[in-house]
């Protein structure tokens, strides 16, 4: 794996420094404080990945860092360790109400949740508290956590700006700020909000930016907010994991459904990517009916629904996740052996990020692009831009090439019978309406019911109306920080 280090003494000057063969490889050798090293070892993490080896000597001493590396390179731990080490050394200032000392910005709630899952156990070794802030859920829990006092906030820009405007927190005590997946922030149009947020943090604080590329305005953020930074590059963003094998299967439209079902039928975990939410939902239902348990993941799901589906996929209750590109960033589940592009993505960056869900952390994996004959030209352009070499093969679900890739077929799982319809009581109200007590809109037929309470989305008359959980707050912020 090639690594390049640029030390910016002044903006026009960059010096390439080769990585030495005698570089330390374990976290303890890299100077990681003993409590953190012990917590990592207890989780089976002793040896550092290249991006961690390269950045930790600088970040642990307080330097600003720009880290460039493709998805799955170990960036989350690379910035979590120095943040916890720095804040943990000053425990007398811990748990300040509404004044976090560490800030991590992420483009999606999935990524924010995954980052928190990594950093929270490390923070606990010093008695530090963490919380996540993003849209799609009630803000009350987030405000309560801030009022109790947290040290590290992992946030999406939209909801964080909402809470800043409400004065639910201030960023004047932030000692270390981290921007993860900066290029995806740019793709989603979040950079103006990121700029406003970073302006509220102390100018002399430590900052770390991690991004696969420096286009679409990311370079402007670097020039504005990083000072005397060190840039570490671990592989080019379009480089490929040697253990990742790419396949292109050309199929007629009439045979595509059967081919996708066959690709989903193996024993190991697989992620199927579709272009639209409707396709994601439809394929998940169709596969489940065929005895292949599957869950969907897309922007129309509430946060509790997303969490449930990801948990089912992560703990092995289902082996197939059918997702739109919302899952291409931030969702890390070990041992995904196959990624299937049910529809070729629109551009090569999406292809690379989708494919990066497999062959992570040294594991092997396969990537299949399902291509219709009329998509041949666009797919070839896509792969060329992604620097992927794969020869299209015409197949059906019964082809030997497909059978070899799928391997052993998983046992058929009989789908659960559909839930019986709810009985209606007097006045059209569900007899089990009490289950909808998540908000004021769950049971009422009057004005409050129509408006929807804090737990009920649009409210309504029946039992299901009171279960939404996200309420009006989620509707306001979903488009800004989803």
C-alpha positions in Angstrom: 0.0 0.0 0.0 1.5 3.3 -1.1 1.6 6.2 1.4 2.5 9.8 0.7 3.0 12.4 3.4 3.0 16.2 2.7 4.1 18.6 5.4 2.8 22.0 4.7 5.2 24.6 6.2 3.8 27.2 4.0 0.9 26.9 1.5 3.0 26.8 -1.7 5.4 24.2 -0.3 4.8 20.4 -0.1 7.4 17.8 0.6 7.0 14.1 -0.1 8.3 11.9 2.7 8.5 8.2 2.1 7.2 5.8 4.7 10.0 4.0 6.4 10.0 0.2 6.9 10.8 0.6 10.6 7.6 2.5 11.3 5.8 1.2 14.4 2.7 -0.9 13.7 1.0 -1.5 17.0 -1.1 1.1 18.8 1.1 0.9 21.9 4.3 1.5 19.8 2.6 4.5 18.2 2.2 6.2 21.6 -1.5 5.6 22.1 -2.2 6.1 25.8 -2.4 2.8 27.8 -6.2 3.0 28.7 -7.1 3.4 25.0 -4.6 0.7 23.9 -6.0 -1.7 26.4 -9.6 -1.0 25.2 -8.5 -1.6 21.6 -6.7 -4.8 22.5 -9.8 -6.1 24.4 -11.7 -5.6 21.1 -9.0 -7.5 19.1 -7.3 -4.4 17.7 -3.6 -4.5 18.3 -2.0 -3.6 15.0 -2.8 -0.3 13.3 -3.9 0.1 9.7 -1.6 2.2 7.4 -3.7 5.4 7.8 -3.6 5.0 11.5 0.2 4.3 11.5 0.8 7.4 9.5 -1.5 10.0 11.1 -1.3 9.1 14.9 2.2 10.4 15.4 1.0 13.8 14.2 -2.5 13.9 15.6 -1.5 12.7 19.1 0.8 15.7 19.3 -1.9 18.1 18.4 -1.1 18.7 14.7 -3.8 19.6 12.1 -4.1 16.7 9.6 -5.7 16.2 6.2 -6.1 12.4 5.7 -6.9 11.1 2.3 -7.9 7.4 1.9 -10.6 5.4 0.3 -13.5 3.9 2.2 -12.7 1.1 4.6 -9.2 2.3 5.2 -9.6 2.8 9.0 -10.2 6.5 9.1 -12.7 6.4 12.0 -10.3 5.0 14.5 -7.5 7.2 13.1 -9.3 10.3 14.4 -11.2 8.8 17.3 -8.0 7.8 19.2 -6.4 11.3 19.3 -9.7 13.0 20.2 -10.2 10.7 23.2 -6.6 10.9 24.2 -6.6 14.7 24.2 -9.9 15.2 26.0 -9.3 12.3 28.4 -6.1 14.1 29.6 -8.2 16.9 30.9 -11.0 15.1 32.8 -11.5 18.0 35.2 -13.3 19.8 32.3 -15.4 16.7 31.4 -19.2 16.7 30.9 -19.8 20.4 30.7 -23.5 21.2 30.1 -24.2 22.4 26.5 -20.4 22.9 25.9 -18.9 19.9 24.1 -15.1 19.8 23.8 -15.0 17.5 20.8 -16.9 17.8 17.5 -17.2 15.3 14.7 -19.2 16.3 11.6 -20.5 13.5 9.3 -22.7 13.7 6.2 -25.3 11.0 7.1 -27.0 9.7 10.2 -25.8 6.2 9.4 -22.2 7.4 9.4 -22.7 9.4 12.6 -24.1 6.4 14.3 -21.3 4.2 13.2 -18.7 6.8 14.3 -20.3 7.0 17.7 -20.2 3.2 18.0 -16.4 3.3 17.5 -15.6 6.3 19.7 -18.0 5.8 22.6 -16.2 2.7 24.1 -12.9 4.6 24.0 -14.4 7.6 25.6 -15.8 5.6 28.4 -12.3 4.5 29.5 -11.9 8.1 30.7 -15.5 8.7 31.8 -16.2 10.9 28.8 -19.7 11.1 27.3 -20.7 11.1 23.7 -23.9 11.8 21.8 -25.2 11.9 18.2 -27.1 14.8 16.7 -29.0 14.3 13.4 -32.4 14.8 11.9 -35.2 12.2 11.4 -35.7 11.7 15.1 -37.0 13.9 17.9 -34.5 16.5 19.1 -35.6 16.2 22.7 -33.3 13.3 23.5 -30.4 15.2 21.9 -31.2 18.4 23.9 -31.5 16.5 27.2 -28.1 14.8 26.6 -26.5 18.2 25.9 -28.0 19.7 29.1 -26.7 16.7 31.1 -23.2 17.4 29.7 -21.4 15.6 26.9 -17.7 15.8 25.8 -18.0 14.6 22.2 -20.8 15.4 19.7 -21.1 13.4 16.5 -23.4 15.4 14.3 -24.9 16.0 10.9 -24.7 19.7 9.9 -28.5 20.4 9.4 -29.7 19.4 12.9 -26.6 20.7 14.5 -27.3 24.2 13.0 -30.9 23.9 14.2 -29.8 23.3 17.8 -27.2 26.0 17.6 -29.9 28.5 16.6 -32.0 27.3 19.5 -29.0 27.9 21.8 -29.2 24.3 22.9 -25.3 24.2 22.8 -22.4 26.4 22.0 -19.1 25.4 20.3 -16.8 27.9 22.1 -15.3 25.1 24.2 -14.4 22.8 21.3 -10.8 21.8 21.4 -10.7 19.4 18.5 -12.9 19.4 15.4 -13.1 16.6 12.8 -14.7 16.6 9.4 -15.3 13.1 8.0 -16.2 12.2 4.4 -15.7 15.9 3.4 -16.1 15.0 -0.3 -19.5 13.5 0.4 -20.5 16.6 2.4 -19.7 18.6 -0.8 -21.7 16.2 -3.0 -24.7 16.8 -0.7 -24.3 20.5 -0.7 -23.5 20.7 3.0 -20.2 22.7 2.8 -21.9 26.1 3.5 -23.3 24.8 6.7 -20.0 23.1 7.6 -18.3 26.4 7.1 -20.7 28.2 9.4 -20.3 25.6 12.0 -16.5 25.5 11.9 -16.5 29.3 12.2 -18.1 28.9 15.6 -15.2 26.8 16.9 -12.0 28.3 18.4 -9.5 29.1 15.7 -6.6 27.7 17.7 -8.3 24.3 18.2 -6.9 21.2 16.5 -8.7 20.1 13.3 -8.6 17.0 11.2 -10.3 16.6 7.8 -10.7 13.2 6.2 -11.7 13.0 2.5 -11.3 10.7 -0.4 -10.8 13.6 -2.8 -10.2 17.4 -2.6 -12.6 18.6 -5.3 -16.0 20.4 -5.1 -14.8 23.0 -2.6 -13.1 20.7 -0.1 -9.8 22.3 -0.9 -11.3 25.7 0.1 -12.2 24.3 3.5 -8.7 23.0 3.9 -7.1 26.4 3.1 -9.5 28.3 5.4 -9.5 26.1 8.5 -6.3 23.9 8.6 -3.1 25.5 9.9 0.4 24.1 9.2 -1.3 20.8 8.5 0.2 17.5 7.6 -1.4 15.6 4.7 -1.3 11.8 4.7 -2.5 9.9 1.6 -3.1 6.2 1.8 -3.9 4.9 -1.7 -5.6 7.0 -4.4 -9.4 7.1 -4.0 -9.8 5.1 -7.2 -7.3 2.4 -6.3 -8.7 -1.0 -5.6 -8.3 -3.6 -2.9 -6.4 -6.5 -4.2 -8.9 -8.9 -2.6 -11.9 -7.3 -4.4 -12.9 -9.1 -7.6 -15.1 -7.2 -10.1 -17.6 -8.9 -12.4 -20.0 -7.6 -15.0 -23.0 -9.8 -15.9 -25.0 -8.8 -19.0 -28.6 -10.1 -18.8 -31.8 -9.6 -20.8 -34.5 -7.6 -18.9 -36.8 -10.6 -18.8 -34.1 -12.6 -16.9 -32.9 -9.9 -14.6 -35.2 -10.6 -11.7 -34.2 -14.3 -11.6 -30.5 -13.4 -11.8 -30.8 -10.9 -8.9 -32.6 -13.5 -6.8 -29.9 -16.1 -7.5 -27.1 -13.7 -6.6 -28.9 -13.0 -3.3 -29.4 -16.6 -2.4 -25.9 -17.5 -1.1 -24.9 -18.2 2.4 -22.9 -15.1 3.2 -23.9 -11.5 3.7 -24.6 -9.5 0.5 -25.7 -5.9 -0.2 -27.8 -5.2 -3.3 -27.8 -1.6 -4.5 -30.6 0.0 -6.5 -31.1 3.4 -7.9 -34.5 4.2 -6.4 -36.3 3.7 -3.1 -39.1 2.0 -4.8 -36.8 -0.7 -6.2 -35.1 -1.2 -2.9 -38.4 -1.8 -1.2 -39.8 -4.0 -4.0 -36.7 -6.3 -4.2 -36.6 -6.7 -0.4 -40.2 -7.8 -0.4 -39.8 -10.1 -3.4 -36.7 -11.8 -2.0 -38.4 -12.4 1.4 -41.4 -13.9 -0.3 -39.0 -16.3 -2.2 -37.5 -17.5 1.1 -34.5 -15.2 1.1 -34.9 -12.9 4.1 -34.0 -9.3 3.1 -34.4 -5.8 4.5 -34.3 -2.5 2.8 -32.5 0.7 3.5 -33.4 4.0 1.9 -34.4 7.6 2.7 -38.1 7.0 3.2 -37.5 4.9 6.3 -37.8 6.5 9.7 -34.7 6.3 11.9 -36.1 3.5 14.1 -36.9 1.5 10.9 -33.3 2.1 9.6 -31.9 1.0 12.9 -34.0 -2.2 13.1 -33.1 -3.2 9.5 -29.4 -2.5 10.0 -29.4 -4.4 13.3 -31.1 -7.4 11.6 -28.5 -7.4 8.8 -25.6 -6.9 11.2 -26.5 -9.6 13.7 -27.2 -12.2 10.9 -31.0 -12.5 11.2 -31.1 -11.6 7.5 -28.3 -12.0 5.0 -29.4 -9.5 2.4 -29.6 -5.8 2.5 -31.2 -4.0 -0.4 -30.2 -0.3 -0.4 -30.0 2.9 -2.2 -26.9 5.0 -2.1 -27.8 6.1 1.4 -25.9 3.0 2.6 -22.9 3.4 0.5 -21.3 5.7 3.1 -21.0 5.0 6.8 -22.5 1.5 6.9 -19.9 -0.9 8.0 -20.8 -4.5 8.6 -18.1 -7.1 8.8 -17.8 -10.0 6.3 -20.0 -8.7 3.4 -18.9 -11.2 0.8 -20.8 -9.8 -2.2 -21.9 -6.4 -3.4 -24.4 -6.3 -6.3 -25.1 -3.2 -8.4 -28.6 -4.2 -9.4 -28.6 -1.0 -11.5 -25.2 0.5 -12.5 -24.8 3.7 -10.6 -24.9 7.1 -12.3 -21.3 8.0 -11.7 -18.0 6.3 -10.8 -17.7 7.7 -7.3 -20.9 6.0 -6.3 -19.6 2.8 -7.8 -16.4 3.0 -5.7 -18.3 3.8 -2.5 -20.9 1.1 -3.1 -18.2 -1.5 -3.8 -16.3 -0.5 -0.7 -18.9 -2.2 1.5 -17.0 -5.5 0.8 -13.3 -6.5 1.0 -12.8 -4.4 4.1 -10.1 -4.7 6.7 -8.2 -7.4 4.7 -11.2 -9.6 3.9 -11.9 -10.7 0.4 -15.1 -9.9 -1.5 -16.7 -9.8 -5.0 -18.6 -7.0 -6.8 -21.1 -7.7 -9.5 -22.6 -5.1 -11.9 -25.8 -6.3 -13.5 -26.1 -4.7 -16.9 -28.8 -4.7 -19.5 -27.7 -4.8 -23.2 -28.8 -1.2 -23.7 -26.6 -0.1 -20.7 -23.4 -1.5 -22.1 -21.9 1.7 -23.4 -22.7 3.7 -20.2 -21.4 0.9 -18.0 -18.1 0.7 -19.9 -17.6 4.5 -19.4 -18.4 4.1 -15.7 -15.9 1.4 -15.2 -13.2 3.2 -17.2 -13.6 6.2 -15.0 -13.5 4.0 -11.9 -10.4 2.4 -13.3 -12.0 -1.1 -13.0 -11.1 -3.8 -15.5 -13.9 -6.4 -15.9 -15.0 -8.1 -19.1 -18.8 -8.3 -19.5 -20.2 -11.9 -19.6 -23.7 -12.7 -20.9 -25.5 -14.8 -18.3 -28.8 -16.1 -17.0 -29.6 -17.2 -13.5 -28.6 -20.7 -14.5 -25.2 -19.9 -15.9 -22.1 -21.6 -14.5 -20.4 -18.2 -13.8 -23.3 -17.2 -11.6 -23.3 -20.6 -9.7 -19.6 -20.5 -9.0 -19.9 -16.9 -7.6 -22.9 -17.7 -5.4 -21.6 -20.9 -4.0 -23.6 -22.8 -1.5 -27.3 -21.8 -1.5 -28.8 -20.7 1.9 -31.7 -22.7 3.3 -35.2 -21.5 2.3 -36.8 -19.5 5.0 -40.6 -19.4 5.0 -41.8 -15.8 5.2 -43.8 -14.8 8.3 -47.5 -14.7 7.6 -49.0 -11.2 7.2 -50.3 -9.5 10.3 -54.1 -9.7 10.6 -56.0 -6.4 10.0 -56.7 -4.4 13.1 -60.3 -4.6 14.4 -62.1 -1.3 14.4 -63.9 -0.2 17.5 -66.5 2.5 17.9 -66.1 5.6 15.8 -63.4 4.0 13.7 -60.8 4.0 16.4 -58.6 1.0 16.7 -59.2 -1.2 19.8 -55.4 -1.3 20.3 -55.1 2.5 19.9 -53.3 2.7 23.2 -50.2 1.4 21.4 -50.0 4.8 19.7 -49.3 6.8 22.7 -45.9 7.9 21.4 -47.5 11.3 20.8 -50.5 13.3 21.2 -51.7 12.6 17.7 -52.0 8.8 18.0 -55.5 8.5 19.4 -57.4 11.8 19.0 -59.9 12.3 16.2 -60.0 16.0 16.8 -57.7 18.8 15.8 -54.8 17.5 17.8 -55.1 14.1 16.1 -55.1 15.6 12.6 -52.0 17.7 13.3 -49.9 14.8 14.6 -48.2 14.8 18.0 -44.5 14.3 18.9 -44.7 10.6 18.3 -47.1 10.4 15.4 -46.0 12.0 12.2 -49.3 13.1 10.6 -51.4 11.8 13.5 -54.5 10.2 12.2 -57.2 8.1 13.8 -55.9 4.5 13.9 -53.3 2.7 15.9 -50.5 3.0 13.4 -50.7 6.8 13.3 -49.2 7.1 16.8 -46.1 5.0 16.1 -44.1 7.2 13.9 -41.8 8.4 16.6 -40.2 11.2 14.6 -43.0 13.8 14.7 -42.9 17.3 13.2 -39.2 17.9 14.1 -38.1 15.1 11.9 -40.1 16.4 9.0 -38.4 19.8 9.3 -34.8 18.6 9.3 -34.9 15.4 7.2 -33.9 17.1 4.0 -31.1 19.0 5.7 -29.3 16.3 7.6 -30.4 12.9 6.4 
